[in-house]
Amino acid sequence: MADHIVKIIRILLGYMVLSLSICAVISLDACAADLVLNGPHFADPNSLISFTVIIHIAPNDVEAFGFDILFDPNILDVVADPNGVVTLEKGNLIDQSIVLAQKISLDRVRIGGILFPVDTNKIFQSSTGTLVKVPFRVKRTYSENDIRITSTVDDISSWTTETILGAWLFLPPDSESGLCFMNSLR
């Protein structure tokens, strides 16, 4: 009985999102890569925003990860202290871990992490959730071409990546509808 109620709620939630905003509907397989960089569709110049790094159905277990976020420095700037250290907000997938971020050049921030305790704490294959949120200051209007994940290493070295701007609401992979809703409002 409870399973049926959960399925009904998921379906109703999908219909509410569809009816309350203009949405593009795509299958989950076409919706996202393994590692997704998601940020607001637009923001005013000088505003502070966060780009969220999302694991979407992890293809393998993860105990260590590393990647760079490459961005156009004329349009965005990562928020860092004078030494280049970036303060991240950890996501729901990495509570017990060490994650570091460093602005390594004018257009690049490097992020790396290891989950503790080693060999017992990991992001399991098929997991979906938030890895980290990275703070940026907006200089000018931006697009998906102005920021991307690159140089993946360790347990995510073979993962595919994608940048998606706008609200991203997805139903879990066990959902019968298998749909992803992306807000396309500008």
C-alpha positions as a Markdown table, in Angstrom:
| # | Residue | x | y | z |
|---|---|---|---|---|
| 1 | Met | 0.0 | 0.0 | 0.0 |
| 2 | Ala | 2.8 | 2.5 | 0.9 |
| 3 | Asp | 4.6 | 1.7 | -2.4 |
| 4 | His | 1.5 | 2.6 | -4.3 |
| 5 | Ile | 1.1 | 5.9 | -2.4 |
| 6 | Val | 4.8 | 6.8 | -3.1 |
| 7 | Lys | 4.3 | 6.1 | -6.8 |
| 8 | Ile | 1.2 | 8.2 | -6.9 |
| 9 | Ile | 2.9 | 11.1 | -5.2 |
| 10 | Arg | 5.8 | 10.9 | -7.7 |
| 11 | Ile | 3.5 | 10.9 | -10.6 |
| 12 | Leu | 1.5 | 13.9 | -9.2 |
| 13 | Leu | 4.7 | 15.8 | -8.4 |
| 14 | Gly | 5.7 | 15.3 | -12.1 |
| 15 | Tyr | 2.4 | 16.6 | -13.3 |
| 16 | Met | 2.5 | 19.6 | -11.0 |
| 17 | Val | 6.0 | 20.6 | -12.2 |
| 18 | Leu | 4.9 | 20.2 | -15.8 |
| 19 | Ser | 1.7 | 22.2 | -15.3 |
| 20 | Leu | 3.3 | 25.1 | -13.3 |
| 21 | Ser | 6.2 | 25.8 | -15.6 |
| 22 | Ile | 7.3 | 25.5 | -19.2 |
| 23 | Cys | 9.3 | 22.3 | -19.2 |
| 24 | Ala | 11.2 | 20.1 | -21.6 |
| 25 | Val | 10.6 | 16.4 | -21.0 |
| 26 | Ile | 13.4 | 14.0 | -21.8 |
| 27 | Ser | 14.2 | 10.5 | -20.8 |
| 28 | Leu | 16.7 | 10.1 | -17.9 |
| 29 | Asp | 19.2 | 8.4 | -20.2 |
| 30 | Ala | 19.2 | 11.5 | -22.5 |
| 31 | Cys | 18.9 | 13.9 | -19.6 |
| 32 | Ala | 22.3 | 13.8 | -17.9 |
| 33 | Ala | 25.8 | 12.5 | -17.9 |
| 34 | Asp | 27.4 | 10.7 | -14.9 |
| 35 | Leu | 28.6 | 14.0 | -13.4 |
| 36 | Val | 26.4 | 17.1 | -13.9 |
| 37 | Leu | 27.3 | 20.7 | -13.3 |
| 38 | Asn | 24.0 | 22.5 | -12.5 |
| 39 | Gly | 23.5 | 26.2 | -11.9 |
| 40 | Pro | 20.9 | 29.0 | -12.2 |
| 41 | His | 19.6 | 29.7 | -15.7 |
| 42 | Phe | 20.6 | 33.4 | -15.2 |
| 43 | Ala | 21.7 | 35.8 | -12.5 |
| 44 | Asp | 22.3 | 39.5 | -12.2 |
| 45 | Pro | 25.9 | 40.8 | -12.5 |
| 46 | Asn | 27.8 | 41.0 | -9.2 |
| 47 | Ser | 25.5 | 38.4 | -7.6 |
| 48 | Leu | 26.8 | 35.3 | -5.8 |
| 49 | Ile | 25.5 | 32.0 | -7.1 |
| 50 | Ser | 26.4 | 28.3 | -6.5 |
| 51 | Phe | 27.0 | 25.7 | -9.2 |
| 52 | Thr | 26.1 | 22.2 | -7.9 |
| 53 | Val | 28.0 | 19.2 | -8.9 |
| 54 | Ile | 25.6 | 16.2 | -9.1 |
| 55 | Ile | 26.3 | 12.5 | -9.4 |
| 56 | His | 23.7 | 11.0 | -11.7 |
| 57 | Ile | 23.5 | 7.2 | -11.4 |
| 58 | Ala | 27.1 | 6.6 | -10.5 |
| 59 | Pro | 28.5 | 4.0 | -12.9 |
| 60 | Asn | 30.9 | 2.6 | -10.3 |
| 61 | Asp | 31.8 | 2.9 | -6.6 |
| 62 | Val | 33.7 | 6.1 | -5.6 |
| 63 | Glu | 36.2 | 6.3 | -2.8 |
| 64 | Ala | 38.3 | 9.2 | -4.3 |
| 65 | Phe | 37.6 | 11.8 | -6.9 |
| 66 | Gly | 39.0 | 14.8 | -8.6 |
| 67 | Phe | 38.1 | 17.2 | -11.4 |
| 68 | Asp | 38.5 | 20.8 | -12.6 |
| 69 | Ile | 35.8 | 23.3 | -13.3 |
| 70 | Leu | 36.8 | 25.4 | -16.2 |
| 71 | Phe | 35.0 | 28.8 | -16.6 |
| 72 | Asp | 35.3 | 32.0 | -18.7 |
| 73 | Pro | 36.9 | 34.5 | -16.3 |
| 74 | Asn | 35.4 | 37.4 | -18.1 |
| 75 | Ile | 31.9 | 36.1 | -17.2 |
| 76 | Leu | 32.3 | 34.2 | -13.9 |
| 77 | Asp | 34.8 | 34.1 | -11.0 |
| 78 | Val | 35.0 | 31.4 | -8.4 |
| 79 | Val | 34.8 | 32.8 | -4.8 |
| 80 | Ala | 38.2 | 32.2 | -3.2 |
| 81 | Asp | 40.3 | 33.6 | -0.4 |
| 82 | Pro | 43.5 | 35.5 | -1.2 |
| 83 | Asn | 45.4 | 32.1 | -1.3 |
| 84 | Gly | 43.0 | 30.7 | -3.8 |
| 85 | Val | 41.2 | 28.3 | -1.3 |
| 86 | Val | 37.6 | 27.8 | -2.2 |
| 87 | Thr | 35.1 | 27.0 | 0.5 |
| 88 | Leu | 32.7 | 24.3 | -0.7 |
| 89 | Glu | 29.4 | 23.2 | 0.6 |
| 90 | Lys | 29.4 | 19.4 | 0.8 |
| 91 | Gly | 26.5 | 17.5 | -0.6 |
| 92 | Asn | 24.5 | 14.6 | 0.7 |
| 93 | Leu | 26.8 | 12.0 | -0.8 |
| 94 | Ile | 30.0 | 12.9 | 1.1 |
| 95 | Asp | 29.3 | 13.8 | 4.7 |
| 96 | Gln | 32.4 | 12.0 | 6.1 |
| 97 | Ser | 35.1 | 13.0 | 3.7 |
| 98 | Ile | 37.9 | 15.4 | 3.0 |
| 99 | Val | 37.2 | 17.7 | 0.1 |
| 100 | Leu | 39.5 | 20.5 | -1.0 |
| 101 | Ala | 39.1 | 23.1 | -3.7 |
| 102 | Gln | 41.7 | 25.5 | -5.0 |
| 103 | Lys | 41.6 | 28.2 | -7.7 |
| 104 | Ile | 44.7 | 27.1 | -9.7 |
| 105 | Ser | 44.4 | 29.7 | -12.5 |
| 106 | Leu | 42.3 | 32.6 | -13.6 |
| 107 | Asp | 39.9 | 30.2 | -15.3 |
| 108 | Arg | 40.0 | 27.0 | -13.3 |
| 109 | Val | 39.2 | 25.6 | -9.9 |
| 110 | Arg | 40.5 | 22.1 | -8.9 |
| 111 | Ile | 38.3 | 19.9 | -6.6 |
| 112 | Gly | 39.4 | 16.7 | -5.0 |
| 113 | Gly | 38.1 | 14.4 | -2.3 |
| 114 | Ile | 38.6 | 11.2 | -0.5 |
| 115 | Leu | 35.9 | 9.5 | 1.6 |
| 116 | Phe | 36.7 | 8.3 | 5.1 |
| 117 | Pro | 37.1 | 5.8 | 6.6 |
| 118 | Val | 38.8 | 4.3 | 3.6 |
| 119 | Asp | 37.4 | 1.0 | 2.4 |
| 120 | Thr | 34.1 | 1.4 | 4.3 |
| 121 | Asn | 32.7 | 4.7 | 3.3 |
| 122 | Lys | 32.1 | 5.2 | -0.4 |
| 123 | Ile | 29.6 | 6.5 | -2.9 |
| 124 | Phe | 28.0 | 3.3 | -4.2 |
| 125 | Gln | 27.4 | 2.4 | -7.8 |
| 126 | Ser | 23.9 | 3.7 | -9.0 |
| 127 | Ser | 23.9 | 6.5 | -6.3 |
| 128 | Thr | 22.4 | 9.8 | -7.3 |
| 129 | Gly | 22.8 | 13.0 | -5.3 |
| 130 | Thr | 24.8 | 16.2 | -4.6 |
| 131 | Leu | 28.6 | 16.0 | -4.4 |
| 132 | Val | 29.5 | 19.7 | -3.8 |
| 133 | Lys | 28.3 | 23.3 | -4.3 |
| 134 | Val | 30.8 | 25.7 | -5.6 |
| 135 | Pro | 30.4 | 29.5 | -5.1 |
| 136 | Phe | 30.8 | 31.9 | -8.0 |
| 137 | Arg | 30.4 | 35.7 | -8.6 |
| 138 | Val | 28.7 | 36.6 | -11.8 |
| 139 | Lys | 30.4 | 39.3 | -13.9 |
| 140 | Arg | 28.1 | 39.1 | -17.0 |
| 141 | Thr | 25.3 | 37.0 | -18.5 |
| 142 | Tyr | 26.5 | 33.4 | -19.0 |
| 143 | Ser | 25.5 | 30.3 | -20.8 |
| 144 | Glu | 26.3 | 26.5 | -20.6 |
| 145 | Asn | 29.3 | 27.1 | -22.8 |
| 146 | Asp | 31.0 | 29.4 | -20.2 |
| 147 | Ile | 31.5 | 26.7 | -17.5 |
| 148 | Arg | 32.2 | 23.0 | -17.6 |
| 149 | Ile | 33.7 | 20.1 | -15.7 |
| 150 | Thr | 37.0 | 18.7 | -17.1 |
| 151 | Ser | 40.0 | 16.6 | -16.1 |
| 152 | Thr | 38.2 | 13.9 | -14.1 |
| 153 | Val | 40.6 | 11.6 | -12.2 |
| 154 | Asp | 40.6 | 8.7 | -9.7 |
| 155 | Asp | 37.3 | 6.8 | -9.5 |
| 156 | Ile | 35.5 | 9.2 | -11.8 |
| 157 | Ser | 38.1 | 9.3 | -14.6 |
| 158 | Ser | 36.0 | 7.7 | -17.2 |
| 159 | Trp | 32.7 | 9.4 | -16.3 |
| 160 | Thr | 30.8 | 11.6 | -18.8 |
| 161 | Thr | 30.1 | 15.2 | -17.8 |
| 162 | Glu | 27.5 | 17.8 | -18.8 |
| 163 | Thr | 26.5 | 21.4 | -17.8 |
| 164 | Ile | 22.8 | 22.1 | -17.3 |
| 165 | Leu | 21.5 | 25.5 | -16.4 |
| 166 | Gly | 18.1 | 26.0 | -14.8 |
| 167 | Ala | 16.2 | 24.1 | -12.1 |
| 168 | Trp | 16.8 | 20.4 | -12.5 |
| 169 | Leu | 14.2 | 18.1 | -11.0 |
| 170 | Phe | 14.5 | 14.4 | -11.6 |
| 171 | Leu | 12.6 | 11.4 | -10.4 |
| 172 | Pro | 14.8 | 8.6 | -9.0 |
| 173 | Pro | 15.9 | 5.8 | -11.4 |
| 174 | Asp | 13.4 | 3.4 | -9.8 |
| 175 | Ser | 10.5 | 5.7 | -10.8 |
| 176 | Glu | 8.1 | 4.1 | -13.3 |
| 177 | Ser | 7.8 | 7.3 | -15.3 |
| 178 | Gly | 11.6 | 7.6 | -16.0 |
| 179 | Leu | 11.2 | 11.3 | -16.9 |
| 180 | Cys | 13.4 | 14.2 | -16.1 |
| 181 | Phe | 12.0 | 17.8 | -16.0 |
| 182 | Met | 14.2 | 20.7 | -16.8 |
| 183 | Asn | 13.0 | 24.2 | -16.3 |
| 184 | Ser | 13.4 | 26.2 | -19.5 |
| 185 | Leu | 12.2 | 29.5 | -18.3 |
| 186 | Arg | 14.5 | 32.4 | -19.1 |
